[in-house]
Amino acid sequence: MTLAFPNPTRSFDETRNAVCFIAHDGMFKVRFFVEAEALAKSGLASAGTVSEARCLSAFDALRASIEDVASRAYARGRRDSYTLTSADFR
């Protein structure tokens, strides 16, 4: 099966300082975290004020490209959880 993103829900995880979202590979759930720093480097969530609201807004604006990066990370090695950093978006 291929990775799918059927649920548009996302949330901010304060402990990880990242936006969390879920993908599915068949019946398996895969969690992804996008670090706030990676979202700040997009320019949509300014680095000095990386608030939950700004991170979620930046995530929403970049969702399609974030899902592409998540799919590529998953294809390199299938795990149940991934943290995407700014290095993944180069």
C-alpha positions as CSV (number, residue, x, y, z in Angstrom):
1,M,0.0,0.0,0.0
2,T,1.0,3.6,-0.4
3,L,0.9,6.3,2.3
4,A,-2.3,8.2,2.4
5,F,-3.4,11.4,4.3
6,P,-7.2,10.9,4.6
7,N,-7.6,12.9,7.8
8,P,-6.8,16.7,7.6
9,T,-6.5,17.0,11.4
10,R,-3.3,18.4,12.7
11,S,-2.3,19.6,16.2
12,F,0.5,21.4,17.9
13,D,2.6,19.3,20.3
14,E,4.2,21.7,22.8
15,T,6.6,19.1,24.1
16,R,8.1,18.5,20.7
17,N,7.5,22.1,19.5
18,A,6.1,20.6,16.3
19,V,2.9,20.2,14.4
20,C,1.7,16.6,14.4
21,F,-0.4,14.9,11.7
22,I,-1.3,11.4,10.8
23,A,-1.0,9.3,7.7
24,H,-2.1,5.7,6.9
25,D,-0.4,2.8,5.1
26,G,-3.3,0.5,4.8
27,M,-4.4,-0.2,8.3
28,F,-1.2,1.1,9.9
29,K,-1.1,4.6,11.4
30,V,2.0,6.7,10.9
31,R,2.6,9.8,13.0
32,F,4.6,12.7,11.6
33,F,5.9,15.8,13.4
34,V,7.1,18.9,11.6
35,E,9.4,21.0,13.8
36,A,8.4,24.6,14.4
37,E,11.9,25.6,13.2
38,A,11.2,24.0,9.8
39,L,7.9,25.9,9.5
40,A,9.6,29.2,10.6
41,K,12.2,28.8,7.8
42,S,9.3,28.8,5.3
43,G,8.7,32.4,6.1
44,L,5.1,31.8,7.0
45,A,5.8,31.5,10.7
46,S,8.4,34.1,11.6
47,A,11.3,32.7,13.6
48,G,11.0,35.1,16.5
49,T,7.4,34.4,17.2
50,V,6.8,30.7,16.5
51,S,3.5,30.4,18.2
52,E,1.0,27.5,18.0
53,A,-1.3,29.6,15.8
54,R,1.5,30.6,13.4
55,C,2.8,27.1,13.1
56,L,-0.6,25.7,12.3
57,S,-1.3,28.4,9.8
58,A,2.1,27.7,8.1
59,F,1.4,24.0,8.1
60,D,-2.0,24.5,6.5
61,A,-0.5,26.7,3.8
62,L,2.3,24.2,3.1
63,R,0.3,21.0,3.6
64,A,0.7,19.6,0.0
65,S,4.5,20.0,0.1
66,I,4.7,18.7,3.7
67,E,2.8,15.6,2.6
68,D,5.2,15.1,-0.3
69,V,8.2,15.3,2.1
70,A,6.5,12.9,4.5
71,S,5.9,10.4,1.7
72,R,9.6,10.6,0.7
73,A,10.7,10.1,4.3
74,Y,8.4,7.1,4.7
75,A,9.6,5.5,1.4
76,R,13.2,5.6,2.7
77,G,12.4,3.4,5.7
78,R,9.0,2.5,7.0
79,R,8.5,3.4,10.7
80,D,5.5,4.4,12.8
81,S,6.8,7.9,13.6
82,Y,8.9,10.5,11.9
83,T,10.1,14.0,12.8
84,L,10.6,16.2,9.8
85,T,13.2,18.9,10.2
86,S,14.3,21.8,8.0
87,A,16.9,19.5,6.4
88,D,14.1,17.3,5.0
89,F,12.7,20.3,3.1
90,R,15.8,21.1,1.0
